[in-house]
Amino acid sequence: MDTAIFFHIDVNSAFLSWTALEQLEAGSETDLRLIPSIIGGDLSKRHGVVLAKSVPAKAYGIVTGEPVVNAFRKCPHLTTAAPNHSLYHRKSSQLMEYLSGICPDIEQVSIDECYMDYSPISSNYTSPEAAAAIIKDTVYEKFGFTVNVGISDRKILAKMASDFKKPNLVHTLYSWEIQEKMWKLPVSSLFLCGKSSADTLHKLGILTIGDLALSDPVIIESHLKSHGHTLWQYANGIDSSTIFSEPAKMRGIGNSTTLSKDAVTRQEAAKNLLTLAESVGSRLRADHSKAGLVCTEIKYNTFRTASHQAVLKTPTASTNSIYQQALALFDELWDQTPIRLLGIRTSKLVPDDEPVQLNLFDYNAPLTEKQQKLDAALDSIRNKFGKDAVKRGSLIDSPNSTD
């Protein structure tokens, strides 16, 4: 792609959503997301501030950051829950690990939001909008909470787009759309425009983002210094920043799929694991990496999850090696319950040119070299003619065998 495209992925009411899910998993019959509820404050004394709110709570005029006591004045029957930061960090890590499995080029900017570079994965989707919709839907399927995804050719605009109507939506705000979609918004909705800055701009007669964009930047800077110049640039969609991602090797590479119908036999599961192993292996090879650890993940139709991992004797990027290990882990895990989702994750990545110490009695080296040549040939064909240009016969004609 000639033009860089960025996604901004933001969890909807993260703290409240994650707390609600934990309570539901513990047997609660009430979903905090569906009633007027907040996270924050001392539950006995109603001290502190609102850290997160439900959509029904928002209808009462409750806003994030206001004192809890004020929130109770607005809604006396408000339900509260204490923050659980260890839970939030765990949920955040799970989400970021999953997203980095879709694309390694992500930049986490807070516990519940990140930027993703669409360019490395553009060939896998028909459009940025289609990719964002799939990401949004699979996050919900996998984790049970919703995200908004903003799409743009500028990072700041992707951030603004993700803040449009919520929850569980995809919005675009390309640089050529700012006049139509952004300039009519109140200046206080501009990223980094806090109450003090908005008050100053209001005194200058600047009420909307469009007013700010069309104003003289020198005047804005005279009142708000360098911050005023930044706000003026953002109002005009000016942002040359790029994704500052952690190396993929620190994160790992994986993929998962929600099945169109529950898998109830080992053959069905094995066939899907092979497809996942092909995807993961291909991405490892494209990243010039080998994995030292493989993890198989199962989500049952009861929404219970299970996973198991194993350290490999020799790091690999071979589709067949990843598949065989993932299938072995599956056999250890599966309890015959119908399967809704399957996943394969790899980590402990090393460069593919790192020397490998072979076992003296390892007779599989020639076979490994043959497999590497086959994988390289398949990668070349798929890169040139598309991922469906060549398929294994077992994925077309019959359920996958376990040979």
ROVO-224617 format. One record per residue: x, y, z of N, C-alpha, C in turn; residue in one letter; chain; residue number from 1. Coordinates in steps of 0.1 Angstrom, whole numbers, m for minus. Example, Ala and Ser with C-alpha at 12.3 -4.5 7.8 and 13.67 -1.06 7.14 Angstrom:
ROVO-224617
R     nu     nv     nw    cau    cav    caw     cu     cv     cw  code  unit  pos
R    132    m57     78    123    m45     78    132    m33     78     a     A    1
R    128    m22     71    137    m11     71    129      0     79     s     A    2
//
This chain:
ROVO-224617
R     nu     nv     nw    cau    cav    caw     cu     cv     cw  code  unit  pos
R      8    m12      0      0      0      0      9     12      0     m     A    1
R      5     22     m8     13     35     m9     11     44      3     d     A    2
R     m1     44      8     m5     53     19     m6     44     32     t     A    3
R      1     49     42      1     42     55    m14     43     61     a     A    4
R    m19     32     66    m32     32     73    m30     27     87     i     A    5
R    m36     34     96    m35     31    110    m48     27    116     f     A    6
R    m48     18    126    m60     15    134    m57     20    148     f     A    7
R    m67     25    154    m67     28    169    m77     19    175     h     A    8
R    m73     10    183    m82      0    190    m84      3    204     i     A    9
R    m96      5    209    m99     10    222   m110      2    228     d     A   10
R   m107     m4    240   m117    m12    247   m128     m3    252     v     A   11
R   m140     m6    250   m152      1    255   m153     m1    270     n     A   12
R   m153     10    278   m154     10    292   m146     m2    298     s     A   13
R   m133     m2    296   m125    m13    299   m126    m18    313     a     A   14
R   m124    m10    323   m124    m14    337   m138    m20    340     f     A   15
R   m149    m14    336   m162    m19    339   m165    m32    332     l     A   16
R   m161    m33    319   m163    m45    311   m155    m57    317     s     A   17
R   m143    m54    321   m135    m65    326   m140    m70    340     w     A   18
R   m144    m60    348   m150    m64    361   m163    m72    359     t     A   19
R   m171    m67    350   m184    m74    347   m182    m88    343     a     A   20
R   m172    m90    334   m169   m104    329   m164   m113    341     l     A   21
R   m156   m107    349   m151   m115    361   m162   m119    370     e     A   22
R   m171   m110    372   m183   m113    381   m192   m123    375     q     A   23
R   m194   m122    362   m203   m132    355   m197   m146    355     l     A   24
R   m183   m147    353   m177   m159    354   m177   m165    368     e     A   25
R   m178   m157    378   m179   m161    392   m193   m165    396     a     A   26
R   m203   m164    387   m216   m168    390   m226   m157    391     g     A   27
R   m222   m144    390   m232   m133    392   m243   m134    381     s     A   28
R   m255   m131    385   m266   m130    375   m268   m116    369     e     A   29
R   m260   m107    374   m262    m93    369   m249    m89    361     t     A   30
R   m252    m83    349   m241    m78    341   m240    m63    343     d     A   31
R   m229    m59    349   m228    m45    352   m229    m36    340     l     A   32
R   m226    m41    328   m227    m33    316   m241    m30    312     r     A   33
R   m251    m37    318   m265    m35    314   m273    m27    324     l     A   34
R   m267    m23    335   m274    m15    345   m266     m2    348     i     A   35
R   m272      8    355   m264     20    359   m253     15    369     p     A   36
R   m240     16    365   m230     11    373   m217     18    370     s     A   37
R   m208     18    380   m195     25    379   m184     16    385     i     A   38
R   m172     19    382   m160     14    389   m153     26    395     i     A   39
R   m150     24    408   m142     35    415   m147     38    428     g     A   40
R   m138     44    436   m142     49    449   m142     39    460     g     A   41
R   m143     43    472   m145     35    484   m160     31    485     d     A   42
R   m163     18    484   m176     14    483   m184     17    496     l     A   43
R   m178     17    507   m185     20    520   m187     34    522     s     A   44
R   m177     43    518   m178     57    521   m182     65    508     k     A   45
R   m182     58    497   m185     65    484   m175     77    482     r     A   46
R   m163     74    485   m153     84    482   m146     81    468     h     A   47
R   m137     89    464   m130     87    452   m137     92    439     g     A   48
R   m132     88    428   m138     93    415   m142     81    407     v     A   49
R   m150     84    397   m155     74    387   m144     71    377     v     A   50
R   m140     58    377   m129     54    368   m135     49    355     l     A   51
R   m147     43    356   m154     38    344   m169     38    347     a     A   52
R   m177     38    336   m192     39    337   m198     30    327     k     A   53
R   m210     25    330   m217     18    320   m225     27    311     s     A   54
R   m230     22    300   m238     31    291   m251     35    298     v     A   55
R   m258     27    306   m270     32    313   m266     43    323     p     A   56
R   m254     42    329   m250     52    339   m247     65    331     a     A   57
R   m242     64    319   m239     76    311   m252     84    309     k     A   58
R   m263     76    307   m276     83    305   m281     92    316     a     A   59
R   m275     90    328   m279     98    339   m269    110    340     y     A   60
R   m260    112    330   m251    123    330   m238    120    338     g     A   61
R   m236    108    342   m224    105    350   m212    105    340     i     A   62
R   m201    111    344   m189    112    335   m177    106    343     v     A   63
R   m168    101    335   m155     96    341   m148    107    347     t     A   64
R   m142    105    359   m134    115    366   m142    123    376     g     A   65
R   m155    122    376   m162    130    386   m163    123    400     e     A   66
R   m164    130    411   m165    123    424   m177    113    424     p     A   67
R   m174    102    431   m184     91    432   m197     97    439     v     A   68
R   m195    106    449   m206    111    456   m215    119    446     v     A   69
R   m210    126    436   m218    133    426   m225    123    418     n     A   70
R   m219    112    414   m225    102    406   m238     96    413     a     A   71
R   m237     94    426   m248     89    434   m259     99    435     f     A   72
R   m256    112    435   m267    122    434   m274    122    421     r     A   73
R   m268    119    411   m274    118    398   m282    105    396     k     A   74
R   m277     94    403   m284     81    402   m283     74    415     c     A   75
R   m293     76    424   m292     70    438   m291     55    438     p     A   76
R   m296     48    428   m296     33    427   m284     28    420     h     A   77
R   m274     36    418   m262     32    411   m255     21    418     l     A   78
R   m250     11    410   m242      0    415   m227      3    413     t     A   79
R   m219      0    423   m205      3    422   m197    m10    424     t     A   80
R   m185    m10    419   m176    m21    421   m162    m15    423     a     A   81
R   m154    m21    431   m140    m16    434   m131    m19    422     a     A   82
R   m121    m11    419   m112    m14    408   m103    m26    412     p     A   83
R    m99    m34    402    m91    m45    404    m79    m44    394     n     A   84
R    m69    m38    397    m58    m34    387    m51    m47    383     h     A   85
R    m49    m57    391    m42    m69    387    m51    m76    376     s     A   86
R    m64    m76    378    m73    m81    367    m71    m73    354     l     A   87
R    m71    m60    355    m70    m52    343    m57    m54    336     y     A   88
R    m46    m55    343    m33    m57    336    m33    m71    330     h     A   89
R    m40    m81    336    m40    m94    330    m49    m94    317     r     A   90
R    m60    m87    318    m69    m87    306    m62    m79    295     k     A   91
R    m55    m68    298    m48    m60    289    m37    m68    282     s     A   92
R    m29    m76    289    m19    m84    284    m24    m94    274     s     A   93
R    m36   m100    278    m42   m110    269    m46   m104    256     q     A   94
R    m52    m92    257    m57    m85    244    m45    m82    236     l     A   95
R    m34    m76    241    m23    m71    233    m16    m83    227     m     A   96
R    m15    m94    235     m9   m106    229    m17   m111    217     e     A   97
R    m30   m111    218    m38   m115    207    m37   m106    195     y     A   98
R    m37    m93    197    m36    m83    186    m23    m84    180     l     A   99
R    m12    m86    187      1    m87    181      3   m100    173     s     A  100
R     m6   m110    176     m7   m122    168    m13   m119    154     g     A  101
R    m22   m109    154    m28   m105    141    m18    m97    133     i     A  102
R    m12    m88    140     m1    m79    133      9    m76    144     c     A  103
R     22    m79    142     32    m76    152     34    m61    154     p     A  104
R     30    m53    144     33    m38    145     22    m31    152     d     A  105
R     22    m32    165     13    m25    174     20    m16    184     i     A  106
R     14     m6    188     20      4    198      9      5    209     e     A  107
R     12      0    220      3      1    232      5     15    238     q     A  108
R     m6     22    239     m4     36    245    m11     37    258     v     A  109
R    m19     28    262    m25     27    276    m29     13    279     s     A  110
R    m34     11    290    m38     m3    294    m49     m9    285     i     A  111
R    m57      0    279    m68     m5    271    m69      0    257     d     A  112
R    m58      5    252    m58     10    238    m44      9    231     e     A  113
R    m45      7    218    m32      6    211    m34     11    196     c     A  114
R    m23     13    189    m23     16    175    m18      3    168     y     A  115
R    m24      1    156    m19    m10    148    m16     m5    134     m     A  116
R     m5    m10    128     m2     m6    114     m9    m17    105     d     A  117
R    m18    m12     96    m25    m21     87    m17    m26     76     y     A  118
R     m7    m19     72      1    m22     60      6    m36     59     s     A  119
R     12    m41     70     18    m55     69      7    m66     67     p     A  120
R     m5    m63     70    m15    m73     69    m26    m70     58     i     A  121
R    m23    m60     50    m33    m55     40    m36    m66     30     s     A  122
R    m27    m75     27    m29    m85     17    m39    m96     22     s     A  123
R    m41    m96     35    m50   m106     40    m65   m102     40     n     A  124
R    m67    m90     37    m81    m85     38    m85    m77     25     y     A  125
R    m98    m76     23   m103    m68     12   m102    m53     13     t     A  126
R   m102    m49     26   m101    m34     28    m98    m32     43     s     A  127
R    m93    m20     47    m91    m17     61   m103    m18     69     p     A  128
R   m115    m14     63   m127    m15     71   m131    m29     73     e     A  129
R   m129    m38     64   m132    m52     66   m123    m58     76     a     A  130
R   m110    m55     76   m101    m60     86   m105    m55    100     a     A  131
R   m108    m42    101   m112    m37    114   m124    m44    120     a     A  132
R   m134    m46    111   m146    m53    115   m143    m67    120     a     A  133
R   m135    m74    113   m131    m88    118   m124    m87    131     i     A  134
R   m115    m78    133   m108    m77    145   m117    m74    157     i     A  135
R   m126    m64    154   m136    m61    164   m145    m73    168     k     A  136
R   m150    m80    158   m158    m91    161   m151   m103    168     d     A  137
R   m139   m105    164   m132   m117    169   m127   m114    184     t     A  138
R   m124   m101    187   m121    m97    201   m133   m101    210     v     A  139
R   m145    m97    205   m157   m100    213   m159   m115    214     y     A  140
R   m157   m122    203   m159   m137    203   m149   m143    213     e     A  141
R   m137   m138    213   m126   m145    220   m127   m141    235     k     A  142
R   m129   m128    238   m128   m123    252   m141   m119    258     f     A  143
R   m151   m116    251   m164   m113    257   m166    m98    259     g     A  144
R   m156    m90    256   m158    m75    257   m157    m69    243     f     A  145
R   m161    m56    242   m161    m50    229   m151    m39    228     t     A  146
R   m147    m36    215   m138    m25    212   m143    m17    201     v     A  147
R   m139     m4    201   m141      4    189   m128      5    181     n     A  148
R   m129      5    168   m117      6    160   m118     19    151     v     A  149
R   m108     28    152   m108     39    144    m97     37    133     g     A  150
R   m100     42    121    m92     39    109    m88     53    103     i     A  151
R    m75     55     99    m72     67     93    m58     66     86     s     A  152
R    m54     75     78    m40     76     73    m31     85     82     d     A  153
R    m37     89     93    m29     97    104    m33     91    117     r     A  154
R    m23     89    126    m25     83    139    m35     91    147     k     A  155
R    m33    104    148    m42    112    156    m57    111    151     i     A  156
R    m59    110    138    m72    109    133    m78     95    136     l     A  157
R    m70     85    136    m75     72    140    m80     72    154     a     A  158
R    m72     79    163    m76     80    177    m89     88    178     k     A  159
R    m91     98    171   m103    106    171   m115     97    166     m     A  160
R   m113     89    156   m123     81    150   m128     70    160     a     A  161
R   m119     65    167   m123     54    177   m131     60    188     s     A  162
R   m131     73    190   m139     80    200   m153     84    195     d     A  163
R   m156     81    182   m169     84    177   m179     75    184     f     A  164
R   m191     74    179   m202     67    186   m197     53    190     k     A  165
R   m201     49    203   m197     36    209   m210     29    213     k     A  166
R   m209     16    217   m197      8    216   m197     m2    204     p     A  167
R   m186     m9    203   m185    m21    194   m187    m16    179     n     A  168
R   m180     m5    175   m182      0    162   m168      3    155     l     A  169
R   m169      4    142   m157      8    134   m160     21    127     v     A  170
R   m151     31    128   m153     44    122   m140     48    114     h     A  171
R   m142     55    103   m131     60     96   m130     75     97     t     A  172
R   m118     81     97   m116     95     97   m103     98     89     l     A  173
R   m104     96     76    m92     99     68    m90    114     67     y     A  174
R    m78    118     63    m75    132     63    m84    140     54     s     A  175
R    m89    133     44    m99    140     34   m113    140     40     w     A  176
R   m115    135     52   m128    134     58   m130    144     70     e     A  177
R   m119    151     73   m119    158     86   m129    170     86     i     A  178
R   m131    176     74   m140    188     74   m155    183     76     q     A  179
R   m158    171     70   m171    166     71   m174    160     85     e     A  180
R   m164    152     90   m167    144    102   m162    150    115     k     A  181
R   m151    159    114   m145    163    127   m147    178    130     m     A  182
R   m146    186    119   m147    201    122   m159    205    129     w     A  183
R   m170    198    127   m183    203    133   m183    199    148     k     A  184
R   m174    191    153   m174    187    167   m170    198    176     l     A  185
R   m174    198    189   m170    208    198   m155    207    201     p     A  186
R   m148    218    202   m133    218    203   m129    210    215     v     A  187
R   m137    209    226   m134    201    237   m132    186    234     s     A  188
R   m138    181    223   m137    167    219   m123    164    212     s     A  189
R   m115    174    209   m103    172    202    m93    166    212     l     A  190
R    m85    156    207    m76    149    216    m66    159    222     f     A  191
R    m64    158    235    m55    166    243    m60    180    246     l     A  192
R    m73    182    242    m79    196    245    m87    194    258     c     A  193
R    m80    197    269    m87    196    282    m96    208    285     g     A  194
R   m101    208    297   m111    218    301   m105    232    301     k     A  195
R    m93    233    306    m86    246    306    m84    252    292     s     A  196
R    m78    243    284    m76    247    270    m89    251    263     s     A  197
R    m99    243    265   m112    246    258   m118    259    263     a     A  198
R   m116    262    276   m121    275    282   m114    286    275     d     A  199
R   m101    285    274    m93    296    267    m98    298    253     t     A  200
R   m100    287    245   m104    288    232   m118    293    230     l     A  201
R   m127    290    240   m140    296    240   m140    311    241     h     A  202
R   m131    316    250   m130    330    252   m125    337    239     k     A  203
R   m118    329    230   m114    335    217   m124    333    206     l     A  204
R   m136    328    210   m147    326    201   m145    313    193     g     A  205
R   m136    304    197   m134    292    190   m142    281    197     i     A  206
R   m153    276    191   m162    267    197   m161    253    191     l     A  207
R   m157    252    179   m156    239    172   m142    236    168     t     A  208
R   m140    223    164   m126    220    159   m124    227    146     i     A  209
R   m134    229    138   m133    236    126   m129    251    128     g     A  210
R   m134    257    138   m130    271    142   m115    271    145     d     A  211
R   m111    261    152    m96    261    156    m88    258    144     l     A  212
R    m92    249    135    m84    246    123    m82    258    114     a     A  213
R    m93    267    114    m92    278    105    m87    291    111     l     A  214
R    m83    290    124    m78    302    131    m63    304    128     s     A  215
R    m58    315    132    m44    319    131    m36    311    141     d     A  216
R    m27    302    137    m19    295    147    m11    304    156     p     A  217
R     m7    315    151      1    324    160     m7    329    172     v     A  218
R    m20    333    169    m28    337    180    m30    326    190     i     A  219
R    m32    314    185    m35    303    194    m22    300    203     i     A  220
R    m10    301    197      2    299    204      4    310    214     e     A  221
R      0    322    212      2    333    221     m6    331    234     s     A  222
R    m17    323    233    m25    320    245    m22    307    251     h     A  223
R    m19    297    243    m17    283    248     m3    278    246     l     A  224
R      7    286    242     21    282    240     22    271    230     k     A  225
R     32    262    232     34    251    223     22    241    222     s     A  226
R     15    240    233      3    231    233     m7    236    224     h     A  227
R     m8    249    222    m18    255    213    m14    251    199     g     A  228
R     m1    251    196      3    248    182      0    233    179     h     A  229
R      2    225    189     m2    210    188    m17    208    185     t     A  230
R    m25    215    193    m39    214    191    m43    219    177     l     A  231
R    m37    230    172    m40    236    159    m37    225    148     w     A  232
R    m25    219    150    m21    208    140    m31    197    140     q     A  233
R    m35    192    152    m44    181    153    m58    185    147     y     A  234
R    m62    197    149    m75    201    143    m74    201    128     a     A  235
R    m62    202    122    m60    202    108    m56    188    103     n     A  236
R    m56    179    112    m52    165    108    m37    163    105     g     A  237
R    m29    172    111    m15    172    108     m8    163    118     i     A  238
R     m2    152    114      4    142    123     13    133    115     d     A  239
R     26    134    116     35    126    109     41    114    116     s     A  240
R     36    112    128     41    101    137     38     87    131     s     A  241
R     46     77    135     44     64    130     43     54    142     t     A  242
R     41     42    139     39     32    149     53     29    156     i     A  243
R     53     30    169     65     26    176     62     13    183     f     A  244
R     65      2    176     61    m11    182     72    m18    188     s     A  245
R     69    m27    198     79    m36    204     82    m46    193     e     A  246
R     94    m52    193     98    m62    183     88    m74    185     p     A  247
R     85    m79    173     76    m91    173     82   m102    181     a     A  248
R     95   m103    181    102   m114    188    100   m114    203     k     A  249
R     96   m102    208     93   m101    222     79   m106    225     m     A  250
R     71   m106    215     57   m109    218     52   m123    214     r     A  251
R     57   m127    202     52   m140    198     43   m139    186     g     A  252
R     40   m150    179     31   m150    167     21   m161    169     i     A  253
R      9   m158    166     m2   m168    168    m14   m164    159     g     A  254
R    m24   m173    160    m36   m171    152    m47   m180    159     n     A  255
R    m59   m176    158    m70   m184    163    m82   m182    153     s     A  256
R    m92   m191    155   m104   m191    146   m116   m195    154     t     A  257
R   m126   m187    153   m139   m191    158   m146   m200    147     t     A  258
R   m150   m212    151   m155   m222    141   m169   m218    137     l     A  259
R   m172   m220    124   m186   m218    119   m196   m227    126     s     A  260
R   m192   m239    129   m200   m247    138   m191   m255    147     k     A  261
R   m196   m259    158   m188   m265    169   m181   m278    163     d     A  262
R   m168   m280    166   m161   m292    163   m164   m302    173     a     A  263
R   m168   m314    169   m171   m325    179   m163   m337    177     v     A  264
R   m154   m337    167   m145   m349    165   m131   m344    165     t     A  265
R   m121   m353    167   m107   m350    167   m103   m346    152     r     A  266
R   m109   m353    143   m106   m350    129   m109   m336    125     q     A  267
R   m121   m331    129   m125   m317    126   m115   m307    133     e     A  268
R   m112   m310    145   m102   m301    152    m89   m301    146     a     A  269
R    m84   m313    142    m71   m315    135    m70   m307    122     a     A  270
R    m81   m307    115    m81   m300    102    m80   m285    104     k     A  271
R    m87   m280    114    m86   m266    117    m72   m262    123     n     A  272
R    m66   m271    131    m53   m268    136    m43   m268    125     l     A  273
R    m44   m276    115    m35   m276    104    m36   m263     96     l     A  274
R    m48   m258     94    m50   m244     88    m43   m234     96     t     A  275
R    m45   m234    109    m38   m224    118    m23   m226    118     l     A  276
R    m18   m238    118     m4   m240    117      2   m234    105     a     A  277
R     m5   m236     93      0   m230     81      1   m215     82     e     A  278
R     m9   m209     88     m9   m194     90      3   m190     99     s     A  279
R      4   m196    110     14   m192    120     28   m195    114     v     A  280
R     30   m207    108     43   m210    102     47   m200     91     g     A  281
R     37   m196     83     40   m187     72     44   m173     78     s     A  282
R     38   m169     88     41   m156     94     55   m156    101     r     A  283
R     58   m168    107     71   m169    113     82   m168    103     l     A  284
R     80   m175     92     90   m175     81     91   m161     75     r     A  285
R     80   m154     73     80   m140     68     88   m131     78     a     A  286
R     87   m134     91     94   m126    101    108   m131    103     d     A  287
R    112   m141     95    126   m146     96    129   m151    111     h     A  288
R    119   m158    116    119   m162    130    116   m177    131     s     A  289
R    121   m183    142    117   m196    146    112   m196    160     k     A  290
R    102   m205    163     96   m205    176    102   m216    185     a     A  291
R    104   m213    198    109   m222    207     98   m228    216     g     A  292
R     85   m222    215     74   m227    223     62   m226    215     l     A  293
R     53   m237    216     40   m237    210     29   m239    220     v     A  294
R     18   m232    219      7   m233    228     m6   m235    220     c     A  295
R    m14   m245    224    m27   m247    218    m38   m242    228     t     A  296
R    m47   m235    222    m58   m229    230    m72   m235    225     e     A  297
R    m80   m238    234    m94   m243    231   m104   m234    239     i     A  298
R   m115   m230    232   m126   m224    239   m138   m234    235     k     A  299
R   m144   m239    246   m155   m248    244   m168   m241    241     y     A  300
R   m179   m248    237   m191   m241    234   m198   m236    247     n     A  301
R   m193   m240    259   m197   m235    271   m190   m222    275     t     A  302
R   m181   m217    266   m172   m206    268   m161   m208    278     f     A  303
R   m160   m220    283   m148   m223    291   m136   m224    282     r     A  304
R   m124   m219    287   m112   m220    279   m102   m229    286     t     A  305
R    m93   m234    278    m82   m242    283    m70   m241    273     a     A  306
R    m58   m241    278    m46   m240    270    m35   m248    276     s     A  307
R    m26   m252    267    m14   m260    272     m3   m256    262     h     A  308
R      9   m256    268     21   m252    260     32   m261    262     q     A  309
R     42   m261    253     53   m270    254     65   m263    247     a     A  310
R     77   m265    254     89   m259    248     95   m270    238     v     A  311
R     99   m265    227    104   m274    216    119   m277    218     l     A  312
R    123   m289    215    137   m292    216    145   m284    207     k     A  313
R    140   m281    195    147   m272    185    137   m262    180     t     A  314
R    141   m249    180    132   m239    175    128   m242    160     p     A  315
R    116   m238    156    112   m242    143    102   m231    137     t     A  316
R    101   m231    124     91   m223    117     84   m232    107     a     A  317
R     86   m245    109     80   m255    100     65   m257    103     s     A  318
R     57   m256     93     43   m258     94     40   m271    100     t     A  319
R     46   m282     95     44   m295    100     48   m297    114     n     A  320
R     59   m292    118     64   m293    132     54   m286    142     s     A  321
R     50   m274    138     41   m266    146     28   m274    148     i     A  322
R     23   m279    136     10   m287    136     11   m299    145     y     A  323
R     22   m307    144     23   m319    152     23   m316    166     q     A  324
R     31   m305    170     31   m302    184     18   m297    189     q     A  325
R     11   m288    181     m2   m283    185    m12   m294    187     a     A  326
R    m11   m304    178    m21   m315    179    m18   m324    191     l     A  327
R     m5   m326    194     m2   m333    206     m7   m326    219     a     A  328
R     m6   m313    219    m11   m306    230    m27   m306    231     l     A  329
R    m33   m306    219    m47   m307    218    m52   m320    224     f     A  330
R    m45   m331    221    m49   m344    226    m48   m345    242     d     A  331
R    m38   m337    247    m37   m337    262    m48   m328    268     e     A  332
R    m53   m319    260    m63   m309    266    m78   m314    264     l     A  333
R    m81   m318    253    m95   m320    249   m103   m330    258     w     A  334
R   m114   m325    263   m122   m334    272   m135   m339    265     d     A  335
R   m135   m338    252   m147   m343    244   m158   m333    243     q     A  336
R   m157   m321    250   m168   m311    249   m167   m304    235     t     A  337
R   m178   m301    229   m178   m294    216   m170   m282    216     p     A  338
R   m163   m279    205   m153   m268    205   m158   m257    197     i     A  339
R   m157   m245    202   m161   m232    196   m150   m225    189     r     A  340
R   m138   m225    195   m126   m218    190   m114   m226    192     l     A  341
R   m105   m225    183    m91   m231    184    m81   m221    181     l     A  342
R    m70   m222    188    m59   m212    185    m45   m219    187     g     A  343
R    m35   m213    180    m21   m217    181    m13   m205    183     i     A  344
R     m5   m205    194      4   m193    196     18   m199    198     r     A  345
R     27   m191    193     42   m194    194     49   m182    201     t     A  346
R     59   m186    208     67   m175    215     82   m181    216     s     A  347
R     90   m174    225    104   m177    226    110   m177    212     k     A  348
R    108   m166    205    112   m165    191    127   m162    190     l     A  349
R    134   m168    180    148   m166    177    149   m163    162     v     A  350
R    160   m156    158    162   m153    144    164   m167    137     p     A  351
R    159   m167    124    160   m180    117    174   m184    113     d     A  352
R    184   m174    114    197   m178    110    206   m181    123     d     A  353
R    199   m182    134    207   m185    147    211   m200    146     e     A  354
R    223   m203    149    228   m217    148    219   m226    158     p     A  355
R    216   m238    153    209   m247    160    217   m259    164     v     A  356
R    217   m263    177    225   m275    181    216   m287    179     q     A  357
R    221   m296    170    213   m308    167    218   m319    176     l     A  358
R    208   m328    180    211   m340    188    219   m349    179     n     A  359
R    229   m356    185    238   m365    178    230   m376    172     l     A  360
R    219   m380    178    211   m391    173    198   m387    166     f     A  361
R    199   m374    161    187   m369    154    188   m372    140     d     A  362
R    180   m382    135    180   m386    121    170   m378    112     y     A  363
R    164   m368    118    154   m361    111    159   m348    103     n     A  364
R    172   m346    104    177   m334     97    175   m333     82     a     A  365
R    177   m344     75    173   m344     60    159   m341     58     p     A  366
R    150   m347     66    136   m345     65    132   m330     68     l     A  367
R    139   m324     78    136   m310     82    140   m301     71     t     A  368
R    152   m304     64    156   m296     53    146   m297     41     e     A  369
R    141   m309     39    131   m311     28    118   m303     31     k     A  370
R    114   m303     44    102   m296     48    104   m281     47     q     A  371
R    116   m276     50    119   m262     48    118   m257     34     q     A  372
R    123   m266     25    122   m262     10    107   m263      6     k     A  373
R     99   m272     11     85   m273      7     78   m260     12     l     A  374
R     80   m257     25     74   m245     31     78   m232     23     d     A  375
R     90   m231     19     95   m219     11     88   m219     m2     a     A  376
R     86   m230     m9     80   m231    m22     65   m227    m21     a     A  377
R     58   m232    m10     44   m228     m8     43   m214     m5     l     A  378
R     52   m208      3     51   m194      6     53   m185     m6     d     A  379
R     62   m189    m15     65   m182    m27     52   m182    m36     s     A  380
R     46   m193    m38     34   m194    m46     23   m186    m41     i     A  381
R     21   m187    m27     10   m179    m21     12   m164    m22     r     A  382
R     25   m160    m20     28   m146    m20     26   m140    m34     n     A  383
R     28   m148    m44     27   m144    m58     12   m144    m63     k     A  384
R      5   m155    m59     m8   m158    m65    m20   m157    m55     f     A  385
R    m17   m155    m43    m27   m154    m32    m27   m166    m23     g     A  386
R    m32   m164    m11    m31   m175     m1    m39   m188     m4     k     A  387
R    m49   m186    m14    m57   m198    m18    m52   m205    m30     d     A  388
R    m40   m200    m35    m35   m205    m48    m31   m220    m47     a     A  389
R    m27   m224    m35    m24   m239    m33    m28   m243    m20     v     A  390
R    m35   m254    m19    m40   m260     m6    m36   m274     m5     k     A  391
R    m35   m278      7    m33   m293     10    m45   m300      6     r     A  392
R    m44   m312      1    m55   m320     m3    m63   m324      9     g     A  393
R    m57   m326     20    m65   m330     32    m75   m319     37     s     A  394
R    m72   m306     33    m81   m295     36    m92   m293     26     l     A  395
R    m91   m300     15   m101   m299      5   m110   m311      4     i     A  396
R   m104   m323      3   m112   m335     m1   m118   m342     11     d     A  397
R   m111   m342     22   m115   m350     33   m111   m345     46     s     A  398
R   m117   m349     58   m112   m345     71    m97   m348     72     p     A  399
R    m90   m340     79    m76   m342     81    m73   m355     89     n     A  400
R    m63   m362     84    m58   m374     91    m48   m369    101     s     A  401
R    m44   m378    109    m34   m375    120    m20   m382    117     t     A  402
R    m18   m385    104     m5   m392    101      7   m383    103     d     A  403
//
